[in-house]
Amino acid sequence: MKNSVTFKKFKLLCLLLGVSLSAGLAGCGTASQNPDQSDASVSSSSLSEKSSSSDGLTEVTLGMVPWPAFELYYLADQQGIFKKNGLKVKIHEFSSTTDNSTAFLGGNLDFCTYASGESISPYADNQSFKVIMPMDKSNGCEGLIAKKGINSIKDLKGKTVASQYCSVDHFLLLTLLDENGMSQNDINFVDMSIEEAGSSFVAGQCDAASIWDPYFTQAKKAGGKVLYDTSENPNLISDILAASNDMIENHPETVQAMVTSIYEAEDYWKSHEDEADEFMAKHLGVSADEFKDEIGGLIIPDPNESKTFFDSSDKKNSWSAVQNKVEKFMNQMGVLSSDIDCADMIDMNFINGYQPSSETASS
């Protein structure tokens, strides 16, 4: 059985930051349209001359890692939503976000999913893509937990706090410290895997841990005190869909069809929840109940929520405001090649261009 939470949490920035993402490395990971079958590489396609299949559909490629929100792509395929919108989507499923990003940046994928923080470094390196829509926000499935007697983040001063260096939950910890007038220098930070951090906390070997599920839930069950979880601000940790500049510049109608298809798949899921959950759970390799729990820890933004999230005029909670804070931490750690304004990463045209079908509008 796949542990989708574990797969999701391959979203570690350090995996990207220490790797050359040149085109020569493209396709180094395994990928497939069916997760039970693997190709040695992702075949390259000419983005400037998009091909059409014999049935007149535009063929595109999408890279992703296993994760509940990303199962909407398979649902869109299974329900004929891609086909209705003129697309034939080949989904390449990677076990590593590094391989996924490498194939995308090498020109071998038209679209790519990213944990939001993971998109900053590759964008700073070559700016060959844009963020076109949010896929999900973390809504309580990760957070900062402490032993009894520690009642606030300020109480962590001088205490031992475990998390995984450069992971999204490390940056969550840095954000919380910063908001409380502190920095990592005010705590005894211990770098270990999230699984080890969770186990260490449960064993009483550290005072606090910034971790994700299932380890966050395990720590809560062991009696830990939650100092913060992402339900307090779901905008802090999110996932996005990116499209290559070639697709956006040369085939905007195809990018629009992709965005439209995902929102329509989301509508189908909401109106046929049990049926859709059963399909997506089976595809992901978990039970329907497990899938419901996992996707229940996320917010899947609708078009209006997406517009609000991507509105850079909100200088505190918008996508770009949060990512600019992550970018600041990355610069402090010396892991970025250049300074960027994360608002420049967004292309709002396709969210703004979404028009619900008559069926969606009347539902």
Buried (B, 14 or more C-beta within 10 A) or exposed (E): EEBBBBBBBBBBBBBBBEBEBEBEBBBBBBBBBEBEEBEEBBEBBEBEEBEEEEEEBBBBBBBBBBBBBBBBBBBBBBBEBBBBBBBBBBBBBBBBBBBBBBBBBBBBBBBBBBBBBBBBBBBBBEEBBBBBBBBBBBBBBBBBBBBEEBEEBEBBEEBBBBBBBBBBBBBBBBBBBBEBEBEBEBBBBBBBBBBBBBBBBBEEBBBBBBBBBBBBBBBBEBEBBBBBBBBEBBBBBBBBBBBBBBBBEBBBEBBBBBBBBBBBBBBBBEEBEEEBBBBBBEBBBBBBEBBBBBBEBBBBBBBEEBBBBBBBEBEEBBBBBBBBBBBBBBBEBEBBEEEBEBBEBBBBBBBEBBEBBEEBEEE
